[in-house]
Amino acid sequence: MAGKKPNWNRCVLSLVPDRDGSMVDFSPYGNHASQATAANQPTLVNDGVNINKSLSFDGAASPNNDYLVVPDHTSLQLTGSYSVAALIKISSFAAVNLIWEKYSSNTDRYQWLFSGAQPGKIGMANNNNSIFYSTDLFQLNTWNIIGFTFNGTTVTHYLNGSPNGTDAMIPSGGAIGADLRIGSRYNDTWGMNGRLQYLFAFNYALDADEHIYMNKYLPTWLPRGSK
C-alpha cells in the first residue's frame, strides 16, 4: 500500500543534515537547526539510508553532549493537533535518548524520546503529562522510521508505518515561546546517542495512510543541496 501524501503546506519542520553539522529546514518557515558551540555539534557522517548523510549525536554527559537548537517560531508552537516523523538510528538504551523538546515556564511543553526505564520503547508527552510509551520495541543500531500523531485528545505512535500504541493525551497548552532542542533536554541531560537523518513535523494530525506514505518516502528523499 502506497499510502497518501500529507499536506506539505502544513509541514512546519523538514530537517536535513548540512555540511557543518547543522540541519537545514525545507519547510516554508526556515526553521533551521544549528549549534554555535563546537563541543556540542553533532558530526556529519556518511552512513545514512540510500547513501545519504546523517548526523551523529554522541550522548555524552553535560556539558559536552551534542544537540541542535531551532529558534522559537510561531509555526513550532504546536498547541493543538500535530504529527512528527523521523528516520533515526539509536546506539544505546542505557539512558534516555531525547529526540526533541520544547520547554518553557518550568514545563515540558512537548517532548519525544526513547525510554531509559523501558529500553526500546518510544515515548511522548505534552505539558508535563505522564509519558506515553509505544507498544513494540525499536531495534538498536538499525535505521527505523518512527512517528506519532496527536489529534488533540489522543496520541498514536508509529513504527515503520504501522501503528504502535494509542492512548489519551492532553494538548501542549499555553504560550510555548522557547527554542526547540533536538538531541538533548533544556538542561543538557538525556543526550541522544545515535544518528538522525530526517525530522519532519506537521501542524495537523496525519492519518494512518499518511504515515504509510512517510514510511515509503523518507528512505528515498533527497532534497536539492543536501549532499
Phi, psi and omega in degrees: 000130184277343185075194179226150182293139172287170176278098184294339177293344180251017173279125182252352180206127181215077192267136182226140179301143175243172188296332186265015181085008175264187174227133180266136179264123178262009173285171179293352191260349180063042180275067183289149180249130184214172178215118184278339183264121186303321183294340182253007181279130169297163183253132176284126182231169189255018187256024179290169178293142177064035179061025176267170179269159174220171176254134178261123177255132192274345180066020182291163177287154175301141010261018188255008181289147180279138173196164177238156180237131172251115181303147181302142175209149182302331180295338181261004177271078191275082185268350179241224178290144175198166182215154178221160174207145181211148171256115196212153175224128182251139186261339182204141174251021182295334179217175178296136172250106180274128177274307177208161178200142166241125185231129175204153178050046178059030183224133170283096185294313168207147180209156182218130191202167168258134185290145168268325181284330179237076188307132179093351179263145182257133183236153172218156178205151174240139166056046179063015177288164177301141181289131176259127185257154178292169180270305182275156184270144174273136181274136177294149172056032179225133176291128177224156174254117180244161178185175170206160173237130172245120186260013181108333179224340187225142176244140174233122174281153174227142175228115181053042174088355182249142177304144188221041178113138182224141178200167177289149179206144177274159177292164179293325167071152169067182176283118184244049182282077177217158178297150174269130178255140177238120176097357180195153175284168182303331183259021176068023173255177177058042180296137180283132177247091183170200185229143183233127180256314180220151174217122181240148171219145179232148182265036173205173184272106173296141176269181186298321180294326177290324175292325175298317178298315180298324179296325178277330188279317188300317181295340184254356187283131176218091181293154181301132175086006184269356180253000000 
